[in-house]
Amino acid sequence: MPRRAVCLLSGGLDSATALACARRDGFECYALSFDYGQRHRVELDCARKVAAALGAKDHAIAHVDLRWIGGSALTSAIEVPKHRSADEMGHGIPVTYVPARNTIFLSYALAWSEVLGANDIFIGVNAVDYSGYPDCRPEYIESFERMANLATKAGVEGSMRLRVHTPLAHSSKAQIIRLGVELGVDYGLTHSCYDPAPDGRACGGCDSCLLRRKGFDEAGLADPLPYVHL
Amino acid sequence: MPRRAVCLLSGGLDSATALACARRDGFECYALSFDYGQRHRVELDCARKVAAALGAKDHAIAHVDLRWIGGSALTSAIEVPKHRSADEMGHGIPVTYVPARNTIFLSYALAWSEVLGANDIFIGVNAVDYSGYPDCRPEYIESFERMANLATKAGVEGSMRLRVHTPLAHSSKAQIIRLGVELGVDYGLTHSCYDPAPDGRACGGCDSCLLRRKGFDEAGLADPLPYVHL
């Protein structure tokens, strides 16, 4: 039986590349996305296309309501900031941070991996060109992994050791894009924008668009996505 | 401003007592329950009554769908075992275990506490008369707490230190009941059964009923709940 892995898949550039890494490493991939009331729900359609294109064995979309918790521009009426400089992005935690989001997402991945008998979870977090989110840092991921191995049946029985893989942790956005292209990721299927136009086009100015566009520039590649503001 | 605490509240005996402990300790309490497709949804009505009776400042019920994950008698068609002996209960992890449930629940509590500016989470886990669930053990809770302090804005900024309180961790069921009675918990409002009858009465035979009834017996108190099987 092939080894199974649960792969968190937002529909964005990083998670698509992480899924491609899991496939490269020989895993049978179970992609997991979340409908959490995000204003950029178009990313879920992208996640479906990416999962299919990269040959995921199954793709689940979990409905989790984070809107009642509030506290983030991604799930409430708080405005998404645009055209911030690299210096502005480098300081503090932005309003697009969703409280404990990765912890909630990884917890669902943990539950599914336990039922699937999977020992491996892939997440596309990145500590270089990241947005200042605390739950993208390596020390956070390591700590989640330790907790996860105490949380489950198999952990207690000693029959498995869960690993949280972060294949992109130490790569720049440009390196991630070059890797993904090598692994056959079609970035035209992905979606990174926090605040897309009604027609689905990326805004071009939010932190996520700016990081993505800078990444393609530095990789010397053309971003296949159309943008509202070029 | 009073210190705020998020208190996980299932509607059962233990979580009601933990909420009473948070109130005793001077916290303004934000009760948090989950509608996760459990077969014993009657516990949510109990949670509402308990939260009101114990003066919670707010009570949120988060809708989280765990049924698609499967793997548990509480969220699927797997039968709930009845009338197991203490010896049977003492061995292995039962089919009523819901994969990663406490991790998912604590993750939501973490998200809400971050938005509320609360530094404290209360959970009624118990390592003495417990049901063999891995995510009720002290080492698991400590590990979640460590992870949580790396997961959040305030953790990174060093402006808060989150604590997960387990006031019942080292108490027997009888001790929990005596404590709750002292603190004014009305156990007639609580609900422990995994497999209640259509009229809401507790079955009397599932692990949770057996542990509860043994607790009242040992405490020398009468359980105010009606049971199908006495």
Interface residues (C-beta under 8 A of the other chain):
Chain A: A60 A62 H63 V64 D65 L66 W68 I69 G70 G71 I93 Y97 V98 P99 A100 R101 N102 T103 I104 S107 Y108 L110 A111 W112 E114 V115 P134 D135 R137 E139 Y140 S143 F144 R146 M147 A148 L150 A151 T152 K153 G155 V156 E157
Chain B: A60 A62 H63 V64 D65 L66 W68 I69 G70 G71 I93 Y97 V98 P99 A100 R101 N102 T103 I104 S107 Y108 L110 A111 W112 E114 V115 P134 D135 R137 E139 Y140 S143 F144 R146 M147 A148 L150 A151 T152 K153 G155 V156 E157
